Amino acid sequence: MASFGLGRKIKAVPLISSIAYTTGDVDTSTGIDLAGAESVAVVVNLGVTAEDSVPAIEFYEGDADDFTIAAGTKLADRQVLNEPDMDDTDNSAYVFDIKPDKRYLKVRFSEPTNKNTVVSVVAILGDLADTPAN
């Protein structure tokens, strides 16, 4: 029988609120605290996406919540356990499973051809030490 208490076993943390992306990089301003979470998934939600748009996301970790992307450590390939290929499909979601070594996480979203894309990014922290999630 299924358990219907999933919401008490995970914590969702917005990284990038829904925006209409047009150019440049979009970085999270504050690193999210991963303390107490045994697993982390990052969900990238794309709305209407320009044709031939190929969005990209990079993950960075640091020891304090105020680290900058430039001062952070980009996650190595071995730390991104699932990395789906994003494309220009409208209204799609992509789930990245990651294994950071440090306590705080930030992301950088970009679309190299600078075309219009609607995006939001959320981290899902799972297997929490404190249940229910705060």
C-alpha positions as CSV (number, residue, x, y, z in Angstrom):
1,M,0.0,0.0,0.0
2,A,1.3,3.4,-0.9
3,S,2.2,6.0,1.8
4,F,0.7,9.4,1.2
5,G,3.1,11.4,3.5
6,L,5.7,12.3,0.9
7,G,5.3,16.0,1.7
8,R,6.6,15.3,5.2
9,K,9.7,13.5,3.8
10,I,10.9,16.2,1.4
11,K,11.5,19.9,1.4
12,A,11.2,22.1,-1.7
13,V,13.4,25.2,-1.9
14,P,13.0,27.7,-4.8
15,L,16.4,28.5,-6.5
16,I,15.1,30.7,-9.3
17,S,11.6,31.9,-9.2
18,S,9.7,31.9,-12.5
19,I,11.2,34.4,-14.9
20,A,11.1,35.2,-18.5
21,Y,14.8,34.7,-19.4
22,T,16.1,36.7,-22.3
23,T,19.9,37.0,-22.0
24,G,22.9,36.4,-19.7
25,D,23.3,34.1,-16.7
26,V,20.8,33.9,-13.9
27,D,22.4,32.9,-10.6
28,T,20.8,32.1,-7.3
29,S,21.6,34.9,-4.8
30,T,21.8,32.8,-1.6
31,G,23.1,29.3,-1.3
32,I,20.6,26.8,0.0
33,D,21.5,24.9,3.1
34,L,21.7,21.1,2.4
35,A,22.3,20.2,6.1
36,G,20.1,17.2,7.1
37,A,19.3,16.1,3.6
38,E,20.7,12.9,2.3
39,S,19.6,13.4,-1.3
40,V,19.1,16.5,-3.5
41,A,17.3,16.8,-6.8
42,V,17.1,20.0,-8.8
43,V,14.0,20.4,-11.0
44,V,14.2,22.8,-14.0
45,N,10.7,23.8,-15.3
46,L,10.6,25.3,-18.7
47,G,7.5,27.0,-20.0
48,V,7.3,28.4,-23.5
49,T,10.8,28.0,-25.0
50,A,12.1,29.6,-28.2
51,E,12.8,27.3,-31.1
52,D,16.3,26.0,-31.2
53,S,16.9,27.2,-27.6
54,V,19.2,24.9,-25.6
55,P,19.1,25.9,-22.0
56,A,21.9,24.9,-19.6
57,I,22.3,24.7,-15.9
58,E,25.4,24.5,-13.8
59,F,25.7,23.6,-10.1
60,Y,28.1,25.2,-7.6
61,E,28.8,24.5,-4.0
62,G,30.4,26.4,-1.1
63,D,31.0,26.4,2.6
64,A,28.8,29.5,3.4
65,D,25.4,30.6,2.1
66,D,26.8,33.9,0.8
67,F,29.5,32.4,-1.5
68,T,29.7,33.8,-5.0
69,I,29.5,31.6,-8.1
70,A,33.0,32.8,-9.0
71,A,34.3,31.7,-5.5
72,G,32.3,28.5,-5.5
73,T,33.3,25.1,-6.7
74,K,31.5,23.8,-9.8
75,L,30.2,20.3,-9.3
76,A,32.3,17.7,-11.1
77,D,30.7,15.3,-13.5
78,R,30.8,12.5,-10.8
79,Q,28.6,14.7,-8.6
80,V,25.8,15.0,-11.1
81,L,24.3,11.6,-11.0
82,N,21.5,12.2,-13.5
83,E,21.8,14.9,-16.1
84,P,19.0,15.0,-18.7
85,D,19.5,16.8,-22.0
86,M,17.4,19.9,-22.0
87,D,16.0,21.1,-25.3
88,D,13.4,23.5,-26.7
89,T,10.3,21.4,-25.8
90,D,7.6,23.7,-24.4
91,N,6.3,23.1,-20.9
92,S,8.8,20.4,-19.8
93,A,10.6,19.5,-16.6
94,Y,14.0,18.1,-16.1
95,V,15.2,16.5,-12.9
96,F,18.9,16.5,-12.0
97,D,20.1,14.3,-9.2
98,I,23.2,15.7,-7.5
99,K,25.6,14.8,-4.8
100,P,27.4,17.9,-3.4
101,D,30.3,17.6,-1.1
102,K,29.8,21.0,0.6
103,R,26.9,22.4,2.7
104,Y,25.5,25.1,0.4
105,L,24.3,24.9,-3.2
106,K,23.7,27.5,-5.9
107,V,22.8,27.2,-9.6
108,R,23.5,29.2,-12.8
109,F,20.9,29.0,-15.6
110,S,21.8,30.1,-19.1
111,E,20.7,29.8,-22.6
112,P,23.7,30.3,-24.8
113,T,21.8,31.7,-27.9
114,N,20.0,34.3,-25.7
115,K,16.5,33.4,-26.9
116,N,13.3,33.8,-24.9
117,T,12.6,31.1,-22.3
118,V,10.4,30.9,-19.3
119,V,12.1,29.1,-16.4
120,S,11.9,28.2,-12.8
121,V,14.3,26.1,-10.7
122,V,13.5,24.3,-7.5
123,A,15.7,22.1,-5.2
124,I,14.0,19.1,-3.6
125,L,15.8,18.0,-0.4
126,G,15.0,14.4,0.5
127,D,15.7,11.8,3.1
128,L,15.7,14.5,5.8
129,A,17.2,14.0,9.2
130,D,14.3,16.1,10.7
131,T,10.8,14.9,9.7
132,P,8.5,16.6,9.0
133,A,10.3,19.1,6.8
134,N,10.4,22.6,8.1
